[in-house]
Amino acid sequence: QITLKESGPTLVKPTQTLTLTCSFSGFSFNTTGVGVGWIRQSPGKALEWLALIYWDDDKRYRPSLKNRVTITKDTSRNQVVFTMTNVDPVDTGTYYCVHRLHLYFFDSWGQGTQVTVSA
Amino acid sequence: EVVLTQSPGTLSLSPGERAILSCRASQSVTNSYLAWYQQRPGQAPRLLIHGSSYRAPGIPDRFSGGGSGTDFTLTISRLEPEDFAVYYCQQYGWSPCSFGQGTKLEIK
């Protein structure tokens, strides 16, 4: 059974850097094809894919955020870290960690972590 | 980016009725790479359908998906109380993948 859990701050000030960690179980980056990504759900907006990292350390980013986001993995600890620099109130939302086994649909989701960007 | 438009925005039905949800893409979705997710209040989205018509493991067969090109549908044959939720479509044929705004299925 795959489980993912997000952790990180609930409140971040504008211009600061947001760092979120996804801790998972039930799969491993040692398996070919595995990917872990981040998706955001902001009030009044559609779900938004942000980034994804593959088992072979290949990384993909949402083009509009490419200069602000970074995704890394720690295979031995079964963790993925997502960072977003220079946050703005529009970055407020629930951030989900997701598992991808094939293509770009997501078969397992974490419970999500709420992040508010406010002074 | 491919824009997905879901309709209706809200659908009011009774348990036992059939629900048909629509998702229209701004351009043809490659290989019918279209997924559907269900989100209940306070929960994360859950994968229902991928590849337009393939049910994810554990999804009841009252859920079915269809369509190709720019027009896709999710059909729930007989609504159960637990099916009242928000449904999202997602295309992954074009990068970046994108989601629709959702259809809220509410009890009439």
Interface residues (C-beta under 8 A of the other chain):
Chain A: A46 L47 E48 W49 R60 R62 P63 Y96 L103 Y104 F105 F106 D107 S108 W109 G110 Q111 G112
Chain B: L4 Y33 A35 Q43 A44 P45 R46 L47 H50 A56 Y88 Q90 Y92 S95 P96 C97 S98 F99 G100 Q101 G102
